[in-house]
Every structure is written in C-alpha cells, then in structure tokens.
Amino acid sequence: MRIDLSDEVSGAVHFDRPIVALESTVIAQGLPHPQNIETALRLEAIVREGGAIPATVAVLGGRIKAGLGREEIEHLARSESVRKASIRDLPIAIAGKLDCATTVATTTFIARKAGIRVFATGGIGGVHRGSLPDVSADLPQLAENPIIVVCSGAKAVLDLPATREWLETHGVPVIGWRCSEFPAFFSRSSGLGVDVRLEKASDVAKIAEARGELGLQQALLVVNPVPEADEIPRADAERLISDALAEATAKRITGKAITPFLLSELAAKSSGRTMKANIALLESNARVAAEIAAAL
C-alpha cells in the first residue's frame, strides 16, 4: 500500500519521532469556510507546540497523503468537488483518482499503515439513533487497528449507550483523560463510564506498551471532555439534537450525509455555540494527542 508521506512526516517515522495524525473531513465537510482553514492550521500548530509532527491525512488525485502543505489544506477547504471518504470509498477514490477528505475510519486505517501511532479527532462515529441498525465504519476500524485515538467521545447525535456497548463488546479500551465519564461531545458527561481514568500521558503509553506485548489489535480510545468554558449542558444539547433530527427526518436525509447536516443544523439552531464547542474540543484533543505521542 503506497502512502505519500511529506518529507517531515517521513523523517519523523524513520527516526521514531512523535507524530499525530489529523483527519480531513473536518476541513472539507465539518466546518464552514473560513473556520475550516483556520482550525486545520491551528490544529497543526498545536501539535507542533506539543513537540510532535502533524500529519493531516487526505486523498488527493487518488494518492493517499499523510502530511499536507498549506495549498493542499486550502484546496480541501475551498473545493466543492472534495468527497467524504470512509473506508469503503478508499479503493474507489484511488482507482478514480479522486480528491477526498478522510473520516475517522479511513484516517485510523491509513495512520496505522503509515506507522503513525496517535490520531486526534473531534468525535468518533458510532451507533446511530433509530430502529434501523446503522453502525459507523469508524467502530470496526477502532477494533482492528492498534493505534491511540484521542477524541471527545462519540458525536452527540448518536446513540451513546449503544456506541459505548459496541466498544465494550469488541474489546476497545476506553480511557478517560482526567475524567470518569464517557464525554458526550458538546457536553462533558453522558452518565456512561470509562474503563480507567488516567491523569498522565506516560500512563497511556504504558497501556499501549502492554497492549503490544499481548498482541491485541484494538485501538486505545482516549476520551477527553470538551473544555468546561465551551461546554453545552447535556439537556440543552439534547433539545438542539432532537430538533435537528426532526429536520433531517422531514428532509429524508440519511446515510453519510446525516452527520454533516446535523452539525450544520446544530450550529444554526444554537447561534454558533455548537461550532465554538466543536473547535474548542478539536484543539484540546490535538494538545492531548501531542502529549501522548511525546510520551510514547
């Protein structure tokens, strides 16, 4: 499998220096312009401030890339032709020489293949609400790729208890970063537990080392709550989500279009509060991921 690493990322992999992978759907589909460019560049800067090398992942012209230049990031942020690529879309993107932003599932897969051990994102996908079984491709990839993923739990629009149960069933350890509850993305708590609470990056590194000795293939999911100053109380978030879900149902929006639609609706209905929280947790997760990468 060919992955085009930037010179900086290639050198960091070769000399075993700290690297943090970053996904690109937040640039192409997750945030509006110009916040998407500003956030992407800020995340890379935060990773550098933490002593690690950022490796933003995408598919450009059918080539898998880890480590993007500014022009490539700006292309992802501005172009309307950039597709959202989950793991099922990857062979199609390569064969068709497409430009694609990578989801959590795809970034997890690519990071592992590239030798990158830590990945920072906002929130993972999970089990969707509703009667139809709808499980994000993010979850199986977390069960199959032994890297460390730092996030603020699963996206709040999902069925969080079902998602937490899926992670438990498939052996994905959930590590609370200085917290004792599984975060609810915009909110700091969900009422759901974690497997262990840790205070130091060195302790996360020890668990990663033990996982390697055991030969286990699951990711370590490090959950880091949204900063307290930017939190949206759980009751307020649930009310906003309920309204957005009703709007999606009325417009018959389903599949991989649902999450971007819901995030856009939530930002509009909350007068930008959800977008502010989203950016704050992305920055916080990048900071934690850099610290963990350095500890490895």
PyMOL commands that set and color helices and strands:
alter all, ss='L'
color gray80, all
select helices_A, chain A and resi 7-14+25-30+35-49+70-78+87-95+104-114+138-142+160-169+201-214+228-230+234-250+255-269+273-295
alter helices_A, ss='H'
color red, helices_A
select strands_A, chain A and resi 4-5+19-22+53-60+63-66+83-85+100-102+118-120+148-151+174-177+196-198+220-223
alter strands_A, ss='S'
color yellow, strands_A
deselect
rebuild
show_as cartoon
